[in-house]
Amino acid sequence: MDKMEFIMKPEVDTIIGNPIEISDRIIYPVIQISILKSNTGNVKGAWIVPVAVVVEEDLEMFLIRLNDENIDFEELFRLVDCYKAKNR
């Protein structure tokens, strides 16, 4: 008898992209990557969605949302700080 495959809840990860430097600003793209797998581990689908951009200017950070989803500002700023620390 064949195993039945069930679709599991998608795995979602938020990622900070490579920074773009323009004049005295640094822009960090923020994307969400989602992967949909079955209970047997087979990938059934994947998608990438731009969520926001974080702009760093004069030692301040600003968030520009690209959709209507609620975004945890502090979490995104923490992710940008981690990205900067890792890539120094």
Rosetta constraint file for C-alpha pairs under 8 A:
AtomPair CA 5 CA 38 HARMONIC 5.93 0.50
AtomPair CA 5 CA 39 HARMONIC 6.00 0.50
AtomPair CA 5 CA 40 HARMONIC 6.55 0.50
AtomPair CA 6 CA 38 HARMONIC 5.28 0.50
AtomPair CA 6 CA 39 HARMONIC 5.49 0.50
AtomPair CA 7 CA 36 HARMONIC 7.24 0.50
AtomPair CA 7 CA 37 HARMONIC 6.06 0.50
AtomPair CA 7 CA 38 HARMONIC 4.32 0.50
AtomPair CA 7 CA 39 HARMONIC 6.33 0.50
AtomPair CA 7 CA 44 HARMONIC 7.94 0.50
AtomPair CA 8 CA 36 HARMONIC 6.78 0.50
AtomPair CA 8 CA 37 HARMONIC 5.80 0.50
AtomPair CA 8 CA 38 HARMONIC 5.37 0.50
AtomPair CA 8 CA 39 HARMONIC 6.11 0.50
AtomPair CA 9 CA 36 HARMONIC 6.79 0.50
AtomPair CA 9 CA 37 HARMONIC 7.63 0.50
AtomPair CA 10 CA 34 HARMONIC 6.11 0.50
AtomPair CA 10 CA 35 HARMONIC 5.42 0.50
AtomPair CA 10 CA 36 HARMONIC 4.48 0.50
AtomPair CA 10 CA 37 HARMONIC 6.81 0.50
AtomPair CA 11 CA 34 HARMONIC 5.47 0.50
AtomPair CA 11 CA 35 HARMONIC 5.22 0.50
AtomPair CA 11 CA 36 HARMONIC 6.48 0.50
AtomPair CA 12 CA 32 HARMONIC 6.61 0.50
AtomPair CA 12 CA 33 HARMONIC 5.68 0.50
AtomPair CA 12 CA 34 HARMONIC 4.38 0.50
AtomPair CA 12 CA 35 HARMONIC 6.63 0.50
AtomPair CA 13 CA 32 HARMONIC 5.57 0.50
AtomPair CA 13 CA 33 HARMONIC 5.36 0.50
AtomPair CA 13 CA 34 HARMONIC 6.53 0.50
AtomPair CA 14 CA 30 HARMONIC 7.01 0.50
AtomPair CA 14 CA 31 HARMONIC 5.75 0.50
AtomPair CA 14 CA 32 HARMONIC 4.41 0.50
AtomPair CA 14 CA 33 HARMONIC 6.43 0.50
AtomPair CA 15 CA 30 HARMONIC 5.81 0.50
AtomPair CA 15 CA 31 HARMONIC 5.39 0.50
AtomPair CA 15 CA 32 HARMONIC 6.17 0.50
AtomPair CA 15 CA 33 HARMONIC 7.54 0.50
AtomPair CA 16 CA 28 HARMONIC 6.43 0.50
AtomPair CA 16 CA 29 HARMONIC 5.92 0.50
AtomPair CA 16 CA 30 HARMONIC 4.75 0.50
AtomPair CA 16 CA 31 HARMONIC 6.59 0.50
AtomPair CA 16 CA 79 HARMONIC 6.95 0.50
AtomPair CA 16 CA 80 HARMONIC 6.57 0.50
AtomPair CA 16 CA 83 HARMONIC 7.11 0.50
AtomPair CA 17 CA 28 HARMONIC 6.00 0.50
AtomPair CA 17 CA 29 HARMONIC 5.09 0.50
AtomPair CA 17 CA 30 HARMONIC 6.05 0.50
AtomPair CA 17 CA 31 HARMONIC 7.34 0.50
AtomPair CA 18 CA 28 HARMONIC 6.44 0.50
AtomPair CA 18 CA 29 HARMONIC 7.15 0.50
AtomPair CA 19 CA 26 HARMONIC 6.26 0.50
AtomPair CA 19 CA 27 HARMONIC 5.46 0.50
AtomPair CA 19 CA 28 HARMONIC 4.65 0.50
AtomPair CA 19 CA 29 HARMONIC 7.03 0.50
AtomPair CA 20 CA 26 HARMONIC 5.64 0.50
AtomPair CA 20 CA 27 HARMONIC 5.04 0.50
AtomPair CA 20 CA 28 HARMONIC 6.50 0.50
AtomPair CA 21 CA 25 HARMONIC 5.87 0.50
AtomPair CA 21 CA 26 HARMONIC 4.52 0.50
AtomPair CA 21 CA 27 HARMONIC 6.33 0.50
AtomPair CA 22 CA 26 HARMONIC 6.27 0.50
AtomPair CA 22 CA 27 HARMONIC 7.76 0.50
AtomPair CA 24 CA 57 HARMONIC 6.42 0.50
AtomPair CA 24 CA 58 HARMONIC 7.53 0.50
AtomPair CA 25 CA 55 HARMONIC 6.70 0.50
AtomPair CA 25 CA 56 HARMONIC 5.65 0.50
AtomPair CA 25 CA 57 HARMONIC 4.87 0.50
AtomPair CA 25 CA 58 HARMONIC 7.78 0.50
AtomPair CA 26 CA 55 HARMONIC 5.77 0.50
AtomPair CA 26 CA 56 HARMONIC 5.10 0.50
AtomPair CA 26 CA 57 HARMONIC 6.73 0.50
AtomPair CA 27 CA 53 HARMONIC 6.53 0.50
AtomPair CA 27 CA 54 HARMONIC 5.73 0.50
AtomPair CA 27 CA 55 HARMONIC 4.58 0.50
AtomPair CA 27 CA 56 HARMONIC 6.37 0.50
AtomPair CA 28 CA 53 HARMONIC 5.50 0.50
AtomPair CA 28 CA 54 HARMONIC 5.04 0.50
AtomPair CA 28 CA 55 HARMONIC 6.39 0.50
AtomPair CA 28 CA 80 HARMONIC 7.56 0.50
AtomPair CA 29 CA 50 HARMONIC 7.56 0.50
AtomPair CA 29 CA 52 HARMONIC 6.32 0.50
AtomPair CA 29 CA 53 HARMONIC 4.53 0.50
AtomPair CA 29 CA 54 HARMONIC 6.52 0.50
AtomPair CA 30 CA 50 HARMONIC 6.17 0.50
AtomPair CA 30 CA 51 HARMONIC 5.62 0.50
AtomPair CA 30 CA 52 HARMONIC 5.10 0.50
AtomPair CA 30 CA 53 HARMONIC 5.54 0.50
AtomPair CA 30 CA 54 HARMONIC 7.37 0.50
AtomPair CA 31 CA 48 HARMONIC 6.73 0.50
AtomPair CA 31 CA 49 HARMONIC 5.55 0.50
AtomPair CA 31 CA 50 HARMONIC 4.38 0.50
AtomPair CA 31 CA 51 HARMONIC 5.20 0.50
AtomPair CA 31 CA 52 HARMONIC 7.05 0.50
AtomPair CA 32 CA 48 HARMONIC 5.76 0.50
AtomPair CA 32 CA 49 HARMONIC 5.27 0.50
AtomPair CA 32 CA 50 HARMONIC 6.44 0.50
AtomPair CA 32 CA 51 HARMONIC 6.62 0.50
AtomPair CA 33 CA 46 HARMONIC 7.35 0.50
AtomPair CA 33 CA 47 HARMONIC 5.93 0.50
AtomPair CA 33 CA 48 HARMONIC 4.62 0.50
AtomPair CA 33 CA 49 HARMONIC 6.57 0.50
AtomPair CA 34 CA 46 HARMONIC 5.51 0.50
AtomPair CA 34 CA 47 HARMONIC 5.43 0.50
AtomPair CA 34 CA 48 HARMONIC 6.49 0.50
AtomPair CA 35 CA 43 HARMONIC 7.07 0.50
AtomPair CA 35 CA 44 HARMONIC 7.78 0.50
AtomPair CA 35 CA 45 HARMONIC 5.97 0.50
AtomPair CA 35 CA 46 HARMONIC 4.39 0.50
AtomPair CA 35 CA 47 HARMONIC 6.76 0.50
AtomPair CA 36 CA 43 HARMONIC 5.94 0.50
AtomPair CA 36 CA 44 HARMONIC 5.46 0.50
AtomPair CA 36 CA 45 HARMONIC 5.07 0.50
AtomPair CA 36 CA 46 HARMONIC 6.03 0.50
AtomPair CA 37 CA 41 HARMONIC 5.68 0.50
AtomPair CA 37 CA 42 HARMONIC 5.43 0.50
AtomPair CA 37 CA 43 HARMONIC 4.39 0.50
AtomPair CA 37 CA 44 HARMONIC 5.29 0.50
AtomPair CA 37 CA 45 HARMONIC 7.12 0.50
AtomPair CA 38 CA 42 HARMONIC 5.40 0.50
AtomPair CA 38 CA 43 HARMONIC 6.56 0.50
AtomPair CA 38 CA 44 HARMONIC 6.72 0.50
AtomPair CA 50 CA 66 HARMONIC 6.96 0.50
AtomPair CA 51 CA 65 HARMONIC 6.33 0.50
AtomPair CA 51 CA 66 HARMONIC 5.28 0.50
AtomPair CA 51 CA 67 HARMONIC 6.33 0.50
AtomPair CA 52 CA 63 HARMONIC 6.93 0.50
AtomPair CA 52 CA 64 HARMONIC 5.52 0.50
AtomPair CA 52 CA 65 HARMONIC 4.37 0.50
AtomPair CA 52 CA 66 HARMONIC 4.94 0.50
AtomPair CA 52 CA 67 HARMONIC 7.59 0.50
AtomPair CA 53 CA 63 HARMONIC 6.02 0.50
AtomPair CA 53 CA 64 HARMONIC 5.32 0.50
AtomPair CA 53 CA 65 HARMONIC 6.67 0.50
AtomPair CA 53 CA 66 HARMONIC 7.63 0.50
AtomPair CA 54 CA 61 HARMONIC 6.60 0.50
AtomPair CA 54 CA 62 HARMONIC 5.63 0.50
AtomPair CA 54 CA 63 HARMONIC 4.65 0.50
AtomPair CA 54 CA 64 HARMONIC 6.31 0.50
AtomPair CA 54 CA 77 HARMONIC 7.77 0.50
AtomPair CA 55 CA 61 HARMONIC 5.55 0.50
AtomPair CA 55 CA 62 HARMONIC 5.09 0.50
AtomPair CA 55 CA 63 HARMONIC 6.36 0.50
AtomPair CA 55 CA 64 HARMONIC 7.75 0.50
AtomPair CA 56 CA 60 HARMONIC 5.59 0.50
AtomPair CA 56 CA 61 HARMONIC 4.42 0.50
AtomPair CA 56 CA 62 HARMONIC 6.42 0.50
AtomPair CA 57 CA 61 HARMONIC 6.39 0.50
AtomPair CA 61 CA 77 HARMONIC 7.52 0.50
AtomPair CA 63 CA 73 HARMONIC 7.20 0.50
AtomPair CA 65 CA 71 HARMONIC 7.86 0.50
AtomPair CA 71 CA 76 HARMONIC 7.93 0.50
AtomPair CA 72 CA 76 HARMONIC 6.41 0.50
AtomPair CA 73 CA 77 HARMONIC 6.22 0.50
AtomPair CA 74 CA 78 HARMONIC 6.07 0.50
AtomPair CA 75 CA 79 HARMONIC 6.20 0.50
AtomPair CA 76 CA 80 HARMONIC 6.25 0.50
AtomPair CA 77 CA 81 HARMONIC 6.21 0.50
AtomPair CA 78 CA 82 HARMONIC 6.19 0.50
AtomPair CA 79 CA 83 HARMONIC 6.12 0.50
AtomPair CA 80 CA 84 HARMONIC 6.15 0.50
AtomPair CA 81 CA 85 HARMONIC 6.17 0.50
AtomPair CA 82 CA 86 HARMONIC 6.10 0.50
AtomPair CA 83 CA 87 HARMONIC 6.17 0.50
AtomPair CA 84 CA 88 HARMONIC 6.16 0.50
